[in-house]
Amino acid sequence: MDIKLLEEIVLKREPELINVIKDSNLENINSDSGNHIRGILTDELIETGMDDSEDSNINARGKAIEKLIDDVGNLFM
């Protein structure tokens, strides 16, 4: 899991959640927190992870964010 990218996105979008990531290292994340973080990542994916205005070509950042979404989901599923 790319913790550095996760921290960057959380700090940008909801900095008050950074302690959840740093303190617990996401080991004990519950489904509510995990889904909330996945929502934050999805918003970032839509905003910065596409190459064109039609949002159909995912860029390298978008692929990394997609992987993070899956990684966070795998923590509690």
C-alpha positions as CSV (number, residue, x, y, z in Angstrom):
1,M,0.0,0.0,0.0
2,D,1.3,3.4,-0.9
3,I,1.0,5.1,2.5
4,K,2.7,8.2,1.3
5,L,0.1,8.8,-1.4
6,L,-2.7,8.0,1.0
7,E,-1.3,10.5,3.5
8,E,-1.0,13.1,0.8
9,I,-4.6,12.8,-0.3
10,V,-6.0,12.6,3.2
11,L,-4.0,15.7,4.2
12,K,-5.3,17.6,1.2
13,R,-9.0,16.5,1.5
14,E,-9.6,15.8,5.2
15,P,-6.5,16.6,7.3
16,E,-8.2,15.7,10.6
17,L,-8.2,12.1,9.5
18,I,-4.4,11.9,9.2
19,N,-4.0,10.7,12.8
20,V,-6.2,7.7,12.0
21,I,-3.8,6.7,9.3
22,K,-0.6,7.4,11.2
23,D,-1.7,6.2,14.6
24,S,-3.3,2.9,13.7
25,N,-1.4,2.3,10.5
26,L,-4.8,1.2,9.2
27,E,-4.5,-2.1,11.0
28,N,-7.7,-1.8,12.9
29,I,-9.8,0.1,10.4
30,N,-13.5,-0.6,10.5
31,S,-15.9,-0.6,7.5
32,D,-17.3,2.9,8.2
33,S,-13.8,4.5,8.4
34,G,-12.6,2.4,5.5
35,N,-15.5,3.4,3.3
36,H,-15.1,7.0,4.2
37,I,-11.4,6.9,3.2
38,R,-12.3,5.1,0.0
39,G,-14.8,7.9,-0.8
40,I,-12.0,10.5,-0.3
41,L,-9.8,8.5,-2.6
42,T,-12.6,8.2,-5.2
43,D,-13.0,12.0,-5.1
44,E,-9.3,12.5,-5.7
45,L,-9.4,9.9,-8.5
46,I,-12.1,11.8,-10.3
47,E,-10.3,15.1,-9.8
48,T,-6.7,14.2,-10.6
49,G,-6.6,10.7,-12.0
50,M,-7.9,11.2,-15.5
51,D,-6.1,12.6,-18.5
52,D,-9.0,14.0,-20.5
53,S,-12.1,16.0,-19.9
54,E,-14.3,13.0,-20.6
55,D,-12.7,11.2,-17.7
56,S,-12.2,8.1,-19.8
57,N,-8.3,7.8,-19.8
58,I,-6.9,7.0,-16.4
59,N,-3.4,8.3,-15.8
60,A,-0.6,6.8,-13.7
61,R,-1.8,8.8,-10.6
62,G,-5.3,7.4,-11.2
63,K,-4.0,3.9,-11.3
64,A,-2.1,4.3,-8.1
65,I,-5.3,5.8,-6.4
66,E,-7.4,2.9,-7.8
67,K,-4.9,0.5,-6.2
68,L,-5.2,2.4,-2.9
69,I,-9.0,2.1,-3.0
70,D,-8.7,-1.6,-3.4
71,D,-6.0,-1.9,-0.7
72,V,-8.0,0.0,1.8
73,G,-11.1,-2.1,1.0
74,N,-9.1,-5.3,1.5
75,L,-8.3,-4.2,5.1
76,F,-11.9,-4.6,6.3
77,M,-13.6,-6.9,3.7
